[in-house]
Amino acid sequence: MNQIATSDRAKERLAGLTKRIKRLRGTGPNPFDYWIWADETRAVLEMVFGVDSAEARGFSEIVGTRGRTPEQRGQLDNMTLNLHGEWGIWARLDRCEAHLTHILEAM
C-alpha cells in the first residue's frame, strides 16, 4: 500500500473514532463503552503516530488523568468515572473531541 493510501486510511479511522464520540454522548455515556473507545483510540494514535508522539501522549493524558480526588469515595483508582465535573466523562469527551479534531485538521 502506498503512503498516500495509508495516510488516507489512518485519517479515515481517526475520523470514525471522533464521530463515535457523539454515540458515546447519546448512550449516557456508559463508562464501560467509554473505556473501550478510549483504549481503541489510544491504540490507533500510537500505531499511526508512535507511542511517544505528542498526539498519543496528549490523548493518554486526557483519558488517563485520575478523575477521583482523595476526599471522594472509592478505593484508589478502582472506581467508575463520574459523568460530571472537570474530569468526568462528559468533560473528557469534549477534550478528546477537540484533540482529535486538531489532529485531523493537521493531517
ROKEKOL-347799 format. One record per residue (C-alpha): x, z, y; chain; residue in one letter. Coordinates in steps of 0.25 Angstrom, whole numbers. Example, Ala and Ser with C-alpha at 12.3 -4.5 7.8 and 13.67 -1.06 7.14 Angstrom:
REM residues 2
> 49:31:-18:A:A
> 55:29:-4:A:S
END
This chain:
REM residues 107
> 0:0:0:A:M
> 6:-4:14:A:N
> 8:7:25:A:Q
> -4:2:33:A:I
> -14:3:22:A:A
> -8:17:18:A:T
> -10:21:33:A:S
> -24:16:34:A:D
> -27:23:21:A:R
> -22:36:26:A:A
> -29:35:39:A:K
> -42:32:31:A:E
> -40:44:23:A:R
> -38:53:35:A:L
> -50:47:42:A:A
> -58:50:30:A:G
> -53:65:29:A:L
> -56:66:44:A:T
> -70:61:42:A:K
> -73:71:31:A:R
> -72:82:42:A:I
> -86:78:46:A:K
> -91:80:32:A:R
> -84:94:31:A:L
> -91:98:44:A:R
> -104:93:39:A:G
> -103:101:26:A:T
> -101:114:32:A:G
> -89:113:31:A:P
> -87:119:17:A:N
> -73:126:17:A:P
> -70:120:3:A:F
> -73:106:7:A:D
> -64:108:20:A:Y
> -52:113:12:A:W
> -53:101:2:A:I
> -54:91:14:A:W
> -42:99:21:A:A
> -33:98:9:A:D
> -36:83:7:A:E
> -34:80:21:A:T
> -21:88:21:A:R
> -16:80:9:A:A
> -19:67:15:A:V
> -12:71:28:A:L
> 0:75:20:A:E
> 0:63:12:A:M
> -1:53:24:A:V
> 8:61:34:A:F
> 16:70:26:A:G
> 15:85:23:A:V
> 23:89:35:A:D
> 17:79:44:A:S
> 10:84:57:A:A
> -3:78:52:A:E
> -3:86:39:A:A
> 3:99:46:A:R
> -8:99:57:A:G
> -19:97:47:A:F
> -14:108:38:A:S
> -13:117:50:A:E
> -28:115:53:A:I
> -33:117:39:A:V
> -23:127:35:A:G
> -23:137:46:A:T
> -29:150:41:A:R
> -43:152:47:A:G
> -45:167:44:A:R
> -39:178:52:A:T
> -35:192:47:A:P
> -47:198:52:A:E
> -57:189:45:A:Q
> -62:192:31:A:R
> -55:186:19:A:G
> -42:187:11:A:Q
> -31:179:18:A:L
> -34:164:17:A:D
> -43:165:5:A:N
> -56:163:13:A:M
> -64:151:17:A:T
> -62:146:31:A:L
> -73:149:42:A:N
> -80:137:47:A:L
> -80:142:61:A:H
> -68:147:70:A:G
> -55:141:75:A:E
> -50:140:60:A:W
> -64:138:54:A:G
> -66:125:46:A:I
> -74:118:58:A:W
> -62:120:67:A:A
> -52:115:57:A:R
> -61:103:54:A:L
> -60:100:69:A:D
> -45:101:70:A:R
> -44:93:57:A:C
> -52:82:63:A:E
> -44:82:76:A:A
> -31:82:68:A:H
> -35:71:58:A:L
> -41:62:69:A:T
> -28:63:77:A:H
> -20:59:64:A:I
> -30:47:62:A:L
> -28:43:76:A:E
> -13:43:75:A:A
> -13:35:62:A:M
END
